Amino acid sequence: MANQHPPQQPQVNYASGSDAAHYHQAQAAQAHYAAAAAVTRVKVTDFDMPFGSLVFFLVKFAIAAVPAGLILAMIYGTLWALVGAVFGAGFLMRHF
C-alpha cells in the first residue's frame, strides 16, 4: 500500500468570534478527525480458546437457535397462510 496519511484536521481560529454553536461544531469535527486517524485495520489469523469454553459456547448457541427457529417457522407459516388465503388453498396444493 502507498503511504496513507490521516485526514487533515480543520484549522479553527477560536479568537474570531464567540458563536458557541460554531465552537461546538469545530470541537466535534476535531474529535471526528482524531477518531478517524486512530482507526487501525486488524486481520485475525488465529485465536486460542480452551476446549471447555468452546463447548459451552456451542451449547449456548444451540439452545438459542431453538427459539429462533420456532419464530422463523411461525413467520414462514403465517406467510404461507396469507398466500393460501389470497390465492386459495388449491394454489398451494398444485405446487407439491
N, C-alpha and C positions, 0 to 999 in steps of 0.2 A: 504494500500500500504506500502511496505517496505520503509525504508529511501532512498530517492533519492538524490544523490549528483550531483551538476552541473558538467559538463565536466571539466577535468583538463586543465588548461591553459598551453600552452607550455612555457618552460623556455628558455628565449632568453638572450644570452650574447652579448650585443651590443659592447663590447670592443674588440671582436675578429675579427676585420675586418672592412673595410669601404665600403663594397659592398652595394650600395644603393638599388639594387633590393631585396637583402636579407632582408634589413631593412624594406622596404615597405611590403614585403610578411609577415614578422613577425608581423608588425603592423596590417595588415589585418586579420591575424589569431587571434590575441588577440582581435580585435574588434568583430570577428565572435563568439569567445567563450564567450565574455562578453554578446553579444546579445542573445546567446543560453541559457545562465544562467538566463537571465532576463525574459524568456518566462513563462507566467503563464496561466494555463488552466482555462477556465471560462465556467460555465454551467448556462445558462439563464433559470430561472424557471418562471418568470412573468415579464411583463412590463406594465407600466401605460401610456396610450395615450388618450388624450381628444377625445371625440366622433367626434367633428368637424374636427379635424386633420385626424382621421381615414377615415371619409367620403371623405375628399379632396384627400387623398392618393389613395383610391379605385377608385375614378372618374378618376384621372390621370392614374392609371393602366389600366382601361377600355379603355380610349382614346388611350393609347399606344398600346393596344392589337389589335386594328383595323388594323393599317398598317402592324403589324407583321403577322396577319392572312392573309392579302392580299398577302404579299410577300411569305408566305408559300404556299398559294393556287397557285400562279404563278409557283413556283418551282415544286409543285406536278403536275400541268397541263403540264408543259414542259417535265417532266419525262414520263408521260403517252403518250404525243405526240411522244416522241422518241421511246418508246416501240411500239406504233402503226406504226411508220414509219419503224422500223426494222422488226417487225413480221407481219405487215399488220393489217388493221382495223378489219378484221374478227376475229383475235385473241382476241381483246379486247371485242368484242360483244359476243363471246361464253361463257364468264365467268359471264354474267349477266342474 
